[in-house]
Amino acid sequence: MYGAVIEQGPQNWQVLQQENGFATVPLAGSVVVEDEIAATEDPVVVIRVTDENTNARVAGPFIARPKDWKWEAEIKIPAGGPYKIETYLRYHVYCELRGDRIFHIGVGDVYLIAGQSNAVGVGKDSVNDPVSPDVHMFRLSGHWDMASHPLHDSTDTLFPLSRERCQTGHSPWLNFGKILARHLGYPIGLIPGTKGGIPLTDWDRSEGGPFFDNALKILKASGTSKIKGILWYQGCNDACEEELRNTYYDRFARVCQDFRNTFGEELPLLTVQLNKVVSTKNSGTENGGYGFSLVREAQRRAMRELPGVYLVPSVDLMVCDGIHNSAPSNMVIGERLANVALHYLYGRPILCDAPDIEKAVLCGPKTVKLYFNHVYDMIWGDLNQTEKLMFSLTDEKGRITPCDYDCPGGNCFQLEFDREIAGGAVLSCDGYTDPGLMPYDIFTYLPIIPFHGVKVTRL
């Protein structure tokens, strides 16, 4: 090939992380020409960036002067795309020889996908979630591409630690990316960096977990050193073991700090609270209720106490098997998390916060009123059967479940029990229920965030 050859630069389809509306891109290469051109004086490499849809010039011309037939340059590209980067060699002042091209470049925001199987995406059913040139991804085979399901594909993977044994499927993140791109006007890049069935220990480098470093290797291979945030969905494995679920918050806080030490203290983590497990062969339902409730509470606490950690609920959504979110549920999760990102990361006026319990008050011998924040109209129970709700109360006499409920209006939800409530009472959402029905705010239609061990105070 003759001309100004690009030997170091972005891949086709790569999304470059923007900062203040631009990405700074280093390029380098060589000049390969015929002898008669090599004998000319002062050849220069010219670089330009064009919009692939209109061929309009959006950046450049950038001039690099070769030395020993090698050249390098640093170019600045505005947020947007898809763009084409192209070089050509100029000699005899005005003569030009074609060079090299990189196609489908985007300048936008890049997110790392981390966690376990519901972050990988194992939705097995069908949903309309078409590909979009506004969302790109780095495939585990080592190249950037237009994003499509499955985002996590082990075919020809360069990262054996991320190899999946099961068949991966639909995930929340393509819809997440499309919503952001539509609102922000520039592309979104997704980098899958996880694997199904791994506990939080595998992410915690203080416990020897290998997946943090594995994710860094994937990022390096993608040519990405800066990211906008983490898309995190993990916890199912930890819910099933007493020691892991009881220590989840402290260990998750360590992993969060490790991410921030690596990518900057302002790095946001967009997290999904655990959904449910509806069936496990040869086991009871305790892990589907109590164990998951403890991890959900740790995730809720992280949202409330750790800076830059955001959370959306998922317990009201369907699963496509015993534990994995269905494809339609993944669409909802992607939208919920995109709305959180748009509000908190990009300052858009979107009501995205799910109702979160503020206090529980004993207002009668057998009656507890729950009060929630982030309620924009009123909490409603939707005439659900009481036994299908997830609430329980534990006091000095033991554990009981509600026999009735009421919706008094505003941010209040009332539970009735069939015996008087004794001292030391706490409320939890640890009941096992297949549908995962929860009261919700009738304005946003977001369910209340499940909680565990909230103290019941007395008037």
C-alpha positions in Angstrom: 0.0 0.0 0.0 1.3 3.4 -0.9 0.8 6.7 0.9 0.4 7.6 4.6 -0.3 4.3 6.3 -1.9 4.3 9.8 -0.2 1.8 12.0 -1.4 3.0 15.4 -4.9 4.4 16.0 -8.5 3.4 16.8 -10.2 0.4 15.5 -13.1 0.5 13.1 -16.3 1.0 15.1 -14.5 2.1 18.2 -16.1 4.6 20.5 -13.7 7.1 22.0 -14.5 8.4 25.4 -15.2 12.1 25.1 -14.2 14.8 27.6 -15.8 18.2 27.5 -17.2 17.3 24.1 -14.0 16.1 22.4 -11.7 13.1 22.2 -8.0 13.5 21.7 -6.7 10.7 19.5 -3.0 9.8 18.9 -2.1 8.4 15.5 1.1 7.1 14.1 2.3 5.3 11.0 4.7 5.2 8.1 5.0 6.6 4.6 5.3 4.1 1.7 5.9 5.6 -1.8 7.5 5.1 -5.1 11.1 6.2 -5.5 10.3 9.2 -7.6 7.9 10.5 -4.9 10.4 9.7 -2.2 12.9 11.9 -3.9 10.6 15.0 -3.6 11.1 17.6 -0.9 8.9 18.1 2.1 6.2 15.5 1.8 3.6 15.9 4.6 0.9 13.7 6.0 -2.6 15.3 6.0 -5.3 13.9 8.3 -9.0 14.8 8.2 -12.1 13.5 9.9 -15.4 13.4 8.0 -19.0 12.6 8.9 -19.8 9.3 7.2 -23.4 10.2 6.6 -22.8 13.5 4.8 -19.0 13.5 4.1 -18.8 16.9 5.8 -15.4 17.7 7.2 -15.7 17.9 11.0 -12.0 18.0 12.1 -8.7 18.8 10.5 -6.7 19.2 8.4 -4.1 18.0 10.8 -0.5 18.1 9.4 2.3 15.7 10.4 5.8 15.9 8.9 7.4 12.5 8.5 10.8 11.8 9.9 12.7 8.9 8.5 9.4 8.0 6.7 7.6 7.7 10.1 5.0 10.1 11.2 2.8 10.7 14.3 0.0 13.2 15.2 -2.5 14.0 17.8 -5.9 14.9 16.5 -9.0 16.3 18.3 -12.5 15.0 17.3 -15.8 16.4 18.4 -18.4 14.2 20.1 -20.7 12.5 17.5 -20.3 10.1 14.6 -20.1 7.9 12.8 -16.9 9.4 11.6 -14.2 8.4 9.1 -10.5 9.2 9.8 -8.4 9.3 6.6 -4.9 10.3 5.7 -3.2 11.3 2.5 0.3 12.3 1.5 0.9 15.7 0.0 4.0 16.4 -2.1 5.1 19.0 -4.7 2.9 21.4 -2.6 -0.4 20.3 -4.1 -0.1 16.7 -5.4 -1.8 14.1 -3.2 -1.5 10.4 -2.8 -4.2 8.4 -1.0 -3.4 7.0 2.4 -5.3 5.0 5.0 -8.8 5.0 6.5 -10.5 4.1 9.8 -14.3 3.7 9.5 -17.4 4.1 11.8 -15.6 5.9 14.6 -17.7 7.4 17.4 -16.9 10.0 20.0 -19.2 9.6 23.0 -19.3 7.7 26.3 -18.0 4.3 27.1 -19.4 2.0 29.8 -17.8 -1.2 31.2 -20.3 -4.1 31.9 -19.5 -5.9 35.1 -21.1 -8.4 37.5 -22.4 -11.8 36.7 -25.0 -13.6 34.5 -27.7 -11.0 34.5 -25.0 -8.4 33.5 -23.8 -10.8 30.8 -27.5 -11.2 29.6 -29.1 -14.6 29.4 -32.6 -13.5 28.2 -33.9 -16.5 26.2 -37.2 -15.2 24.9 -37.9 -12.7 22.1 -38.2 -9.0 22.1 -37.9 -6.2 19.5 -34.5 -4.6 20.4 -32.9 -3.7 17.0 -29.3 -2.8 16.4 -28.4 0.8 16.0 -25.3 2.4 14.5 -25.4 4.7 17.6 -24.3 1.9 19.9 -21.0 0.1 19.4 -19.4 -2.7 21.4 -16.0 -4.4 21.9 -16.3 -8.1 21.2 -14.3 -10.6 23.2 -12.8 -11.8 20.0 -10.8 -8.5 20.0 -12.5 -6.1 17.7 -15.0 -3.3 17.9 -18.4 -3.7 16.1 -21.9 -2.4 15.9 -23.6 -3.7 19.1 -25.9 -6.7 18.8 -27.1 -9.5 21.1 -25.5 -11.4 22.6 -23.1 -8.6 23.8 -21.2 -11.3 25.7 -20.1 -13.8 23.1 -17.3 -16.3 23.7 -16.7 -17.1 20.1 -13.0 -16.8 19.4 -12.5 -15.0 22.7 -9.1 -13.7 23.6 -10.0 -13.8 27.3 -10.4 -17.4 28.5 -11.5 -16.3 32.0 -14.6 -14.7 30.4 -15.6 -17.8 28.4 -19.2 -18.8 29.0 -20.3 -22.5 29.3 -24.0 -21.6 28.7 -25.5 -19.9 25.7 -25.8 -16.2 26.3 -28.7 -14.1 25.1 -30.4 -10.8 25.6 -29.2 -8.2 28.0 -30.3 -4.7 29.2 -27.4 -2.7 27.8 -28.2 -2.3 24.1 -31.5 -0.6 25.0 -29.6 1.4 27.7 -27.2 2.6 25.0 -29.8 3.5 22.4 -31.8 5.6 24.9 -28.6 7.5 26.0 -27.5 8.1 22.3 -31.0 9.4 21.4 -31.0 11.9 24.2 -27.3 12.9 24.0 -26.7 13.0 20.3 -23.6 11.0 20.3 -22.6 7.3 20.2 -22.4 5.0 23.2 -19.7 2.3 23.6 -20.2 -0.9 25.6 -17.4 -3.2 26.8 -18.4 -6.6 28.2 -16.1 -7.5 31.1 -17.7 -10.2 33.2 -19.0 -13.8 33.3 -22.0 -15.6 34.7 -22.1 -17.4 38.0 -19.3 -15.6 39.8 -19.5 -14.3 43.4 -18.4 -10.8 44.4 -15.2 -12.4 45.7 -14.1 -12.9 42.1 -14.2 -9.1 41.7 -12.5 -8.2 45.0 -8.7 -8.0 44.4 -8.1 -8.0 48.2 -9.6 -11.5 48.2 -7.6 -12.6 45.2 -10.5 -12.1 42.7 -9.2 -12.3 39.1 -12.1 -10.6 37.3 -11.1 -7.0 38.1 -7.8 -7.5 36.4 -9.5 -9.5 33.6 -11.7 -6.5 32.9 -8.7 -4.2 32.8 -7.1 -6.5 30.2 -10.3 -6.3 28.1 -10.3 -2.5 28.3 -6.7 -2.4 27.3 -7.3 -4.6 24.3 -10.2 -2.4 23.3 -7.9 0.7 23.2 -9.9 2.2 26.1 -8.2 3.9 29.0 -11.0 6.1 30.2 -14.7 5.2 30.7 -17.8 7.1 31.7 -19.1 4.5 34.2 -19.7 0.9 35.3 -22.9 -1.0 34.5 -23.1 -3.4 37.5 -25.5 -6.3 38.1 -24.3 -9.0 40.6 -25.3 -10.7 43.8 -27.2 -13.9 43.1 -24.3 -16.2 44.1 -23.6 -14.3 47.3 -27.3 -14.5 48.3 -27.0 -18.3 48.6 -24.2 -18.3 51.2 -24.6 -16.9 54.7 -21.2 -15.5 55.1 -21.2 -13.9 51.6 -24.6 -12.2 52.0 -23.8 -11.0 55.5 -20.7 -9.3 54.3 -21.8 -8.1 50.9 -21.9 -4.4 51.7 -18.3 -4.1 53.0 -16.9 -6.2 50.1 -18.9 -4.3 47.5 -17.7 -1.0 49.0 -14.1 -2.3 48.5 -14.7 -3.1 44.9 -16.3 0.3 44.3 -13.3 2.0 45.7 -11.0 -0.1 43.6 -12.9 1.0 40.5 -12.5 4.6 41.6 -8.8 4.3 42.4 -8.4 2.9 38.9 -10.7 5.3 36.9 -11.1 8.3 39.0 -13.0 9.2 42.2 -15.9 10.6 40.3 -16.6 7.3 38.5 -20.4 6.4 38.7 -21.6 2.9 39.2 -25.1 2.2 37.8 -26.4 -0.8 39.6 -29.4 -3.1 39.5 -30.9 -4.5 42.7 -31.4 -8.3 42.6 -34.6 -9.6 41.0 -35.7 -13.0 42.3 -35.1 -16.7 42.0 -38.3 -18.5 41.4 -37.1 -22.2 41.4 -34.0 -24.1 42.3 -34.0 -27.9 42.0 -34.1 -29.9 45.3 -34.0 -26.7 47.4 -36.5 -24.7 49.4 -37.4 -21.1 48.8 -35.4 -19.6 51.7 -32.6 -18.4 49.4 -35.2 -16.9 47.1 -36.6 -14.8 50.0 -34.3 -14.3 53.0 -30.9 -14.5 51.3 -31.8 -12.4 48.4 -33.4 -9.9 50.8 -30.1 -9.4 52.7 -28.2 -8.7 49.5 -30.9 -6.4 48.2 -30.6 -4.4 51.5 -26.8 -4.2 51.1 -27.3 -2.9 47.5 -29.9 -0.4 48.8 -27.5 0.7 51.6 -24.8 1.2 48.9 -27.1 3.5 47.0 -27.7 5.5 50.1 -24.2 5.6 51.6 -21.6 5.3 48.8 -21.1 8.3 46.6 -21.7 7.8 42.9 -23.6 4.5 43.4 -27.1 4.5 41.8 -29.7 1.7 41.9 -32.8 0.6 40.1 -35.2 -2.1 41.4 -36.0 -5.2 39.3 -37.9 -7.5 41.6 -41.2 -6.7 39.9 -40.0 -8.0 36.6 -40.3 -11.4 34.9 -37.6 -14.1 34.6 -37.3 -16.4 31.7 -36.1 -19.4 33.7 -35.4 -19.9 37.4 -33.2 -16.8 37.9 -32.4 -14.9 34.7 -34.3 -11.8 33.6 -36.5 -12.2 30.5 -35.8 -10.2 27.4 -38.8 -7.8 28.0 -37.5 -7.4 31.6 -34.1 -6.5 30.3 -35.7 -3.8 28.1 -37.3 -2.2 31.3 -34.0 -2.5 33.3 -32.1 -0.8 30.4 -34.7 2.0 30.3 -34.7 2.5 34.1 -31.0 2.7 34.3 -30.8 5.0 31.3 -33.2 7.4 33.0 -31.0 7.4 36.1 -27.9 8.1 34.0 -29.7 10.9 32.1 -30.7 12.5 35.3 -27.7 12.1 37.6 -24.9 11.9 35.1 -26.2 14.3 32.4 -28.5 16.6 34.3 -31.7 15.9 32.4 -35.0 16.6 34.1 -36.3 13.0 34.4 -38.1 11.5 37.4 -36.1 8.3 37.8 -36.0 7.5 41.5 -38.0 4.6 42.8 -39.8 5.0 46.2 -37.4 4.2 49.1 -38.5 3.6 52.6 -38.0 6.5 55.0 -39.5 5.1 58.2 -41.9 2.5 59.6 -44.2 3.6 62.4 -46.4 1.5 64.8 -49.7 3.3 64.8 -51.9 0.7 66.5 -51.5 -2.6 68.2 -51.5 -4.5 64.9 -50.9 -1.7 62.4 -47.6 -0.4 60.9 -47.5 2.6 58.5 -44.6 2.7 56.0 -43.5 6.1 54.7 -41.4 6.5 51.5 -39.4 9.2 49.8 -39.4 9.8 46.0 -43.2 9.5 45.8 -44.5 12.0 43.3 -48.3 11.1 43.6 -49.2 8.2 45.9 -48.2 4.7 46.8 -50.7 2.1 45.4 -51.0 -1.6 46.0 -53.0 -2.3 42.8 -55.5 -4.6 44.6 -52.8 -7.3 44.9 -53.5 -10.3 47.1 -51.9 -9.7 50.5 -50.1 -13.0 50.5 -48.5 -12.2 47.2 -46.6 -9.3 48.7 -43.1 -9.7 50.0 -43.4 -8.0 53.4 -42.7 -9.7 56.8 -42.3 -8.4 60.3 -40.1 -10.0 62.9 -40.4 -9.1 66.7 -39.7 -10.7 70.0 -42.4 -13.2 69.4 -41.2 -14.3 65.9 -41.8 -13.7 62.3 -45.3 -12.9 60.9 -46.7 -11.8 57.5 -49.4 -9.2 56.9 -53.0 -10.2 56.8 -54.2 -7.0 55.1 -53.0 -3.7 53.7 -54.3 -0.3 52.9 -53.2 2.7 50.7 -54.0 5.8 52.8 -52.6 8.2 50.1 -49.5 10.2 49.6 -46.3 8.5 50.5 -47.8 6.1 53.0 -48.6 2.4 52.8 -50.2 0.5 55.7 -49.8 -3.1 56.8 -52.2 -5.0 59.2 -51.2 -8.1 61.2 -53.3 -10.7 62.9 -51.7 -10.3 66.3 -50.3 -7.5 68.4 -46.8 -6.4 67.6 -44.2 -6.9 70.3 -40.9 -5.1 71.0 -37.9 -5.1 68.7 -40.0 -5.2 65.5 -38.3 -4.8 62.1 -39.8 -5.0 58.6 -38.3 -6.7 55.6 -39.2 -7.7 52.0 -38.0 -11.3 52.4 -41.1 -13.2 51.5 -40.8 -15.6 48.6 -43.1 -14.7 45.8 -43.0 -15.7 42.1 -44.5 -12.5 40.7 -42.5 -10.1 42.9 -45.4 -7.8 43.3 -44.6 -4.5 45.1 -46.6 -1.3 45.8 -45.6 1.5 43.5 -45.9 5.2 42.8 -48.8 5.7 40.5 -47.1 8.6 38.8 -43.8 7.0 37.8 -45.0 3.4 38.0 -41.7 2.6 39.7 -42.0 -0.1 42.5 -40.8 0.5 46.0 -37.2 -0.6 46.5 -37.2 -3.8 48.6 -35.5 -3.4 52.0 -34.5 -5.6 55.0 -34.5 -5.1 58.7 -36.0 -1.6 58.9 -36.8 -0.8 62.5 -40.4 -0.1 63.5 -40.6 2.9 65.7 -43.5 3.7 68.1 -45.5 6.9 68.2 
